[in-house]
Amino acid sequence: MTDGGRPVESLNELEVVKGEILANIWMKNVIARIDPATGRVKAWIDLDAICREHLTGNTDAVLNGIAYDAKGDRLS
């Protein structure tokens, strides 16, 4: 997977959602939206605000994985 021609490292969890690949990056507060045909990052989902609100005070609390709820059409 690449972003702007550069490899993206530390992929942790991949999930196919609506024809694109979502991947969280280990120890980062982002999810990459990847074009499966090219392997290129189409966009980033920034989760900093959610992490600041819900993961404060616990150094072991990190984003770890992606779950897609197809019935509710949401990530969790």
C-alpha positions in Angstrom: 0.0 0.0 0.0 1.3 3.4 -0.8 0.3 7.0 -0.1 1.8 9.6 -2.6 4.1 7.0 -3.9 5.6 6.1 -0.5 5.0 2.8 1.3 2.6 2.9 4.3 3.9 0.7 7.1 2.4 -0.8 10.2 -0.9 -2.0 8.8 -2.7 -3.7 11.6 -6.2 -4.7 10.6 -7.8 -4.8 7.1 -11.5 -4.8 6.4 -13.3 -4.6 3.0 -16.2 -2.2 3.2 -18.2 -1.2 0.2 -15.6 -2.1 -2.3 -12.6 -0.4 -0.6 -10.1 -1.7 1.8 -9.9 0.0 5.2 -6.7 -0.4 7.3 -5.8 0.9 10.6 -2.2 1.9 11.2 -0.7 0.4 14.4 -0.2 3.1 17.1 -1.7 5.9 14.9 -5.1 7.4 15.2 -5.9 7.0 11.5 -7.6 4.5 9.1 -6.5 4.4 5.5 -9.1 4.1 2.7 -7.4 2.0 0.0 -8.2 1.4 -3.6 -8.0 -2.4 -4.0 -7.2 -2.1 -7.7 -4.1 0.1 -7.2 -3.2 -0.4 -3.5 -3.1 3.4 -3.2 -4.5 5.4 -0.3 -7.6 7.3 -1.5 -8.1 9.1 1.8 -7.4 9.0 5.5 -10.0 8.9 8.3 -8.7 10.9 11.2 -9.7 9.6 14.6 -7.7 12.0 16.8 -10.8 13.7 18.3 -12.5 10.3 19.1 -9.3 9.1 20.8 -8.9 12.2 22.8 -12.4 11.9 24.1 -12.5 8.1 24.8 -8.9 6.9 25.3 -7.5 9.5 27.8 -5.6 8.4 30.8 -4.8 4.8 29.7 -1.5 4.4 27.9 -2.5 0.8 26.9 -5.7 2.0 25.1 -4.9 2.2 21.4 -6.9 1.7 18.2 -6.6 -1.9 17.3 -8.7 -3.2 14.5 -11.8 -2.4 12.4 -15.3 -3.8 12.6 -18.0 -3.0 10.1 -21.6 -3.3 11.0 -23.3 -3.9 7.7 -26.8 -3.8 9.1 -26.2 -0.4 10.7 -23.8 0.7 8.0 -21.2 1.9 10.4 -17.7 1.2 11.6 -17.2 0.3 15.2 
